[in-house]
Amino acid sequence: PFAARALAADRAAPLRALAAAAPRPVASVTWDISGPLQAALTAPEGTPGRARRVAAVRVVPRPPAAPPGGGHPSPLVTSLVSWRGVVRGGHDLFGTELAALEPEAVRRGVRDVLDSGARAVAVTATGAPASVDHESALAAELLARRPDLKLCLSHESGGLGLLEREAATVLNAALLEVADRVITSCEQATEALPGSPACWFATGDGGRVTGRRLRWTPVVGLAARTAAALIGAARTARVSDAVVALTDADEITIGQVRDGLPHVETDLTDGNGIRTCLPQPVLTRIPVHTPSAATLLATRSRHTSDVVAALSPAGVAVAEALAHPDHGGPQHIHPRADLTAVGAALTEPSAWVDILVPTDGPKCLEQHQRDAEQRALGLVAAHGAEPGSAYVVRSTATAAGYLRVYRLQVRAASRTCAEVGR
C-alpha cells in the first residue's frame, strides 16, 4: 500500500507515476485530503471551492432571548453559518426530557430553515449524547419536507459539550460538498490504476476509512496530516513508542506515538483554534522564528523528543538545529518520502465511540462498557478491517460529576495481516 497527498487538481497523473515506480503491483491507496478540506474552510468568501455556508439549529430547553440564538465563540464556525435558529426541547444527562418538543414549534423551525435557502443543516440538541430523540424528530420533519436536504446531527459525533458538538457538526455540514468532489476525484484516480486497488482515506485519529464513510463525516479527516506524520516518523525511526517532534519553517509540533498509533484525545482545540468533540492528536506547538531558537530549546530542555523529523522541506534547518548530536539525544531521521504519505500508507481501519450512559451500579457500567467496545469493534470491521484484526486500543469510563452517569470512550483499531499472524 502507499499513500498520496490530495493537493493537485489532477490527481491521476502523479498517482500513475508513483504506481509505475512501485516495485510490486499496488494493492491499496490511502489519500490524505486534509489539505483541500482545510483550504475550503479558510478560503475567502466567494472563492471557488469554499465550504458552503449552512443553517444551524439548536434544540435547547430555554431559548436565549438575544438573537441569533446564542451564536458560537469561534469566528470560523460563525462564518460558516448562514442562518441560525432555536427550537425548544432537549434532554438532561440521564436522557430525561427537559422540555417537550412541541409539534407546532418543530413545524415553525422547519419552515424557517427551508425559507433560509440552506442546502445543508447542522442540528445540535442539549443532551443528544444521552438521547437522540429530539435531533432525530427534527431531522425526520426536515427530510419529509425536503428529501434532498443534507443533514448533520451532533449525536453522530459524540461528545459532552454543546458548543464542541455544534462546532464539529457545522464543520461537517459545511464540508459535505467539497469532500464529495475531492473523494470522487481520488476514487477515480485510484480506479484508473491496474489491478483495481482499494481506496482509503486517512483520519485524524491515525486510522483510515472508506470514501463512503468520509463522505458522510468529512470533518474526521481535518487532522489527518499530523496524525499520519507522527505514524510515519515513528515507523521510519523503527520505534513504536516515542515522543516525536515535527518541524516546519516557523513551528515545532510535538506529539506522542504509543504502540504505533498517535496519542489522541477529544475536546481539544484544533489547528483552527476551534474546540471540538472529535478525536485528534494531543500536540504541543512551539513557534520558532529562527533555527537558532530550536538549538536553544534543545540545549535547555533535557528531553524534548525521541525522534525529530522535518514535516516539510522548509523545516529541515529547524530539525537539524533541534537534533543535537550528543549521546542520548533524539534520533534525527531524514526520510526520502513525505512523512504524511508514509504514515497514511501505514494506517489501518479505526473507530471511536463516545457516549453517555446512566448506571445503577458497577455491573451495569461493565455491561455498558462491553457493549460500547463491541460497537467500536463492529465499526472497525465495517470500515474494512481484516477478519480477526480488530482490537480495543483504549476503553475508559469517566463519571460525569457526582451523577450516576458515565462518559464512555472507546478507541478501536486493527492490525495488519502480518501482525494478526504473529
C-alpha positions in Angstrom: 0.0 0.0 0.0 1.0 3.6 -0.4 -0.5 7.0 0.1 -1.0 10.1 -1.9 -1.4 13.7 -0.8 -4.6 15.1 -2.4 -3.3 18.5 -3.3 -3.1 18.8 -7.0 -6.2 19.3 -9.2 -5.1 16.5 -11.5 -4.6 13.6 -9.1 -4.5 10.8 -11.6 -1.1 11.7 -13.3 1.1 11.8 -10.1 -0.6 8.6 -8.9 0.1 6.8 -12.1 3.8 7.9 -11.9 4.0 6.6 -8.3 2.4 3.3 -9.2 4.7 2.9 -12.1 7.7 3.3 -9.8 6.4 0.8 -7.2 8.4 -2.5 -7.1 5.1 -4.5 -6.8 1.6 -4.0 -8.0 -0.3 -1.5 -5.9 -2.9 -3.2 -3.6 -4.3 -0.1 -2.0 -4.1 3.6 -2.0 -4.7 5.8 1.1 -5.4 9.5 0.5 -4.8 12.4 2.9 -7.3 15.0 1.9 -6.8 17.3 4.9 -5.2 19.9 2.7 -8.2 20.5 0.4 -10.6 20.3 3.4 -8.7 22.9 5.3 -8.3 25.2 2.3 -12.1 25.0 1.8 -12.7 26.2 5.3 -10.3 29.2 5.2 -10.8 30.3 1.6 -12.2 33.9 1.2 -15.9 34.2 0.8 -16.9 33.7 -2.9 -13.8 31.8 -3.8 -14.5 28.6 -5.9 -14.1 25.6 -3.7 -15.0 27.5 -0.5 -17.0 25.4 2.0 -20.7 26.0 1.7 -22.4 28.0 4.5 -25.1 26.1 6.4 -28.1 26.5 8.6 -27.5 25.8 12.3 -30.4 24.8 14.6 -30.1 24.4 18.4 -32.6 22.4 20.4 -32.4 23.8 23.9 -34.9 23.8 26.9 -34.7 27.6 27.3 -34.0 29.5 24.1 -31.9 32.6 24.7 -33.5 36.0 24.5 -30.8 37.6 22.4 -30.7 36.8 18.7 -29.4 35.0 16.8 -29.9 32.2 19.3 -26.7 32.4 21.2 -24.1 32.3 18.4 -20.7 30.5 18.7 -17.4 31.7 20.2 -15.4 30.6 17.1 -15.2 33.2 14.3 -14.7 30.4 11.8 -17.7 28.5 12.9 -19.8 31.7 12.8 -18.6 32.5 9.3 -19.8 29.1 8.1 -23.4 29.7 9.4 -25.8 31.5 7.1 -28.8 31.2 9.3 -29.3 30.2 12.9 -32.4 29.2 14.7 -33.6 27.7 18.0 -36.3 25.1 18.8 -37.4 24.4 22.4 -36.5 20.9 23.6 -33.6 18.8 24.8 -32.7 16.2 27.5 -30.5 16.0 30.6 -27.6 13.7 31.0 -29.9 10.9 32.1 -31.8 11.1 28.9 -34.8 12.7 30.6 -36.7 15.2 28.6 -36.1 18.8 29.8 -38.7 20.3 27.6 -41.2 18.7 25.2 -40.6 19.1 21.5 -43.9 20.8 20.5 -45.1 19.8 17.0 -46.0 23.4 16.2 -42.6 24.7 17.2 -41.0 22.0 15.1 -43.0 22.9 12.1 -42.2 26.6 12.5 -38.5 25.8 12.9 -38.6 23.6 9.8 -40.3 26.3 7.8 -37.7 28.8 8.9 -34.9 26.5 7.9 -36.3 25.9 4.4 -37.0 29.6 3.9 -33.4 30.3 4.6 -32.4 28.5 1.4 -29.7 26.4 3.1 -28.8 23.2 1.4 -27.2 21.7 4.5 -28.3 21.9 8.1 -26.4 21.2 11.4 -28.7 20.2 14.3 -27.4 20.3 17.8 -29.6 19.4 20.8 -29.0 19.6 24.5 -28.3 16.2 25.9 -28.1 14.5 22.5 -25.4 12.1 23.6 -27.9 10.7 26.2 -31.0 10.8 23.9 -31.1 11.3 20.2 -34.9 11.6 20.1 -35.2 15.4 19.5 -32.5 15.6 16.9 -34.0 12.6 15.1 -37.5 14.1 15.2 -36.4 17.4 13.8 -34.4 15.7 11.1 -37.3 13.5 10.1 -39.6 16.5 9.7 -37.0 18.4 7.6 -36.5 15.4 5.3 -40.3 14.9 5.0 -40.5 18.5 3.7 -37.3 18.4 1.6 -35.8 14.9 0.9 -32.6 16.3 -0.8 -31.6 18.3 2.2 -28.2 17.4 3.7 -28.4 16.9 7.5 -25.7 16.5 10.1 -26.8 15.7 13.7 -24.5 16.3 16.7 -25.0 12.9 18.4 -23.2 11.3 15.4 -20.0 13.0 16.6 -20.5 12.1 20.2 -19.0 14.3 23.0 -20.4 16.1 26.0 -20.3 19.8 25.4 -23.0 21.5 23.3 -20.5 24.0 21.8 -17.9 21.3 21.0 -20.6 19.1 19.3 -22.0 22.1 17.4 -18.6 23.1 16.1 -17.9 19.6 14.7 -21.4 19.4 13.2 -21.3 22.8 11.5 -17.8 22.0 10.1 -19.0 18.6 8.9 -22.1 20.0 7.2 -20.1 22.8 5.5 -17.5 20.3 4.1 -20.0 17.8 2.6 -20.0 19.1 -0.9 -16.3 19.8 -1.0 -15.5 16.4 0.4 -17.7 14.6 -2.2 -15.9 16.3 -5.1 -12.4 15.5 -3.7 -13.2 12.0 -2.7 -14.8 11.3 -6.1 -11.7 12.6 -7.8 -9.4 10.4 -5.6 -11.5 7.3 -6.2 -11.5 7.9 -10.0 -7.7 8.2 -9.9 -7.4 5.1 -7.9 -9.7 3.1 -10.1 -7.6 4.0 -13.2 -4.7 2.1 -11.8 -4.2 -1.5 -12.9 -5.5 -4.2 -10.6 -8.3 -2.2 -9.1 -6.6 -1.3 -5.8 -8.6 -0.5 -2.7 -9.1 3.2 -1.9 -8.9 4.6 1.6 -8.8 8.0 3.4 -6.7 8.9 6.4 -8.4 10.3 9.5 -7.4 12.4 12.5 -7.2 9.5 14.9 -4.5 7.8 13.0 -6.8 5.4 11.2 -8.4 5.2 7.8 -12.0 4.9 6.5 -13.7 4.2 3.2 -14.7 7.0 0.8 -18.4 6.3 1.6 -17.7 6.9 5.3 -15.7 10.1 4.8 -18.4 11.5 2.5 -20.7 11.4 5.5 -18.2 12.6 8.1 -15.5 14.6 6.3 -14.7 16.5 9.5 -12.8 13.5 10.8 -10.2 14.0 8.0 -9.2 17.5 9.1 -6.4 16.4 11.5 -5.2 13.6 9.3 -2.0 15.2 8.2 -0.3 15.5 11.6 -1.7 12.1 12.8 -0.2 10.4 9.7 3.1 12.3 10.0 3.5 11.1 13.6 3.0 7.5 12.5 5.3 8.0 9.5 8.1 9.4 11.7 7.9 6.7 14.3 7.8 3.9 11.8 10.7 5.4 9.8 12.7 5.6 13.1 11.7 1.9 13.7 10.1 2.6 17.1 6.6 2.0 18.3 6.6 4.3 21.3 8.1 7.8 21.1 7.8 11.5 21.6 8.0 12.9 18.0 9.0 16.4 17.1 7.9 17.5 13.6 9.5 20.7 12.4 8.3 23.3 9.9 9.8 26.7 8.9 8.4 28.5 11.9 6.9 25.9 14.3 7.8 22.7 16.1 4.9 20.3 16.6 5.4 17.7 19.3 3.2 14.6 19.7 3.3 11.1 21.1 3.1 7.7 19.4 2.0 4.8 21.6 2.1 1.2 20.2 2.5 2.6 16.7 -0.6 4.9 17.0 -0.7 8.7 17.7 -2.0 9.6 21.2 -5.3 11.2 20.7 -8.0 12.8 22.9 -11.3 14.6 22.4 -12.4 18.2 23.4 -9.1 19.7 22.2 -8.5 22.9 20.3 -7.6 22.2 16.7 -5.3 24.0 14.3 -8.1 26.5 13.5 -8.5 27.4 17.2 -11.8 25.6 17.5 -12.6 23.3 20.4 -14.4 20.2 19.1 -15.5 16.8 20.3 -13.6 14.9 17.7 -10.5 12.7 18.5 -7.3 14.3 17.3 -3.6 14.1 18.3 -2.5 15.7 21.5 0.0 18.2 20.4 2.3 20.9 21.8 3.1 23.6 19.2 6.2 25.7 19.8 6.8 28.7 17.5 10.4 29.2 16.3 11.4 32.2 14.3 14.9 31.0 13.5 16.8 27.7 13.6 18.9 29.1 16.5 15.7 29.2 18.6 15.5 25.4 18.1 19.1 25.0 19.2 18.4 26.9 22.3 15.4 24.8 23.0 17.4 21.6 22.6 20.2 22.9 24.8 18.0 24.0 27.7 15.4 21.1 27.6 16.7 17.8 29.0 14.3 15.7 26.9 12.4 17.4 24.1 11.7 14.4 22.0 12.9 10.9 21.0 12.5 11.4 17.2 13.0 14.6 15.2 11.9 14.9 11.6 11.1 17.7 9.1 7.5 17.9 8.2 8.3 19.8 5.1 11.5 20.9 3.2 11.2 24.3 4.9 11.6 22.6 8.3 14.9 20.9 7.6 17.1 23.6 9.2 14.9 23.6 12.3 15.1 19.8 12.6 18.9 19.9 12.3 19.1 22.5 15.0 16.7 20.7 17.3 18.5 17.3 16.9 21.7 17.9 18.9 24.3 15.2 18.3 25.1 14.5 21.9 24.8 10.9 23.1 21.3 10.1 24.2 19.8 12.9 22.1 16.8 12.4 19.8 17.0 10.3 16.7 17.1 12.6 13.7 15.6 10.9 10.7 15.9 12.0 7.1 13.0 10.4 5.2 13.2 10.2 1.5 9.4 10.4 1.2 6.8 12.7 2.6 6.2 11.7 6.2 2.4 12.2 6.0 2.2 9.9 2.9 4.3 7.3 4.7 2.1 7.4 7.7 -1.1 7.4 5.7 0.1 4.3 3.8 0.6 2.5 7.1 -2.8 3.3 8.7 -5.4 0.7 9.3 -9.2 0.9 9.8 -10.2 2.5 13.1 -13.3 3.7 15.1 -14.1 5.9 18.1 -17.2 5.7 20.3 -18.1 8.5 22.7 -21.4 8.1 24.5 -23.1 8.9 27.8 -24.8 6.1 29.8 -26.8 6.2 33.1 -25.8 3.3 35.5 -27.3 1.6 38.5 -24.1 0.1 39.8 -20.7 -1.5 38.8 -22.2 -4.5 36.9 -24.5 -2.2 34.9 -21.5 0.0 34.0 -19.4 -3.0 33.0 -22.2 -4.2 30.6 -22.5 -0.7 29.1 -18.7 -0.7 28.6 -18.7 -4.1 27.0 -21.5 -3.0 24.6 -19.6 0.1 23.7 -16.5 -1.9 23.0 -18.4 -4.3 20.8 -19.9 -1.4 18.9 -16.4 0.1 18.3 -15.1 -3.3 17.1 -18.1 -3.6 14.8 -17.4 -0.2 13.3 -13.8 -1.2 12.6 -15.0 -4.3 10.8 -17.5 -2.3 8.9 -14.7 0.1 7.8 -12.9 -2.7 6.1 -10.7 -4.4 8.7 -9.5 -7.9 8.0 -11.3 -10.6 10.0 -9.9 -11.1 13.4 -7.7 -7.9 13.2 -9.8 -5.5 15.2 -8.8 -4.8 18.8 -9.6 -2.2 21.6 -6.9 0.4 21.9 -8.4 2.1 24.9 -11.7 1.9 26.9 -12.5 4.4 29.6 -15.5 5.2 31.8 -15.5 8.7 33.4 -18.1 9.9 35.9 -20.0 13.0 34.9 -19.7 14.9 38.1 -21.4 13.3 41.1 -24.2 11.9 38.9 -24.7 8.2 38.1 -23.9 9.0 34.5 -20.7 7.9 32.8 -19.0 9.1 29.7 -17.7 6.0 27.8 -14.9 6.5 25.3 -13.7 3.5 23.3 -10.9 3.6 20.7 -10.6 0.6 18.4 -8.2 -0.1 15.6 -7.0 -3.1 13.5 -3.7 -4.9 12.9 -2.1 -5.8 9.7 -2.3 -9.3 8.3 1.3 -9.9 9.4 0.6 -8.7 13.0 -2.5 -10.9 13.2 -0.4 -13.9 12.1 2.0 -13.3 14.9 
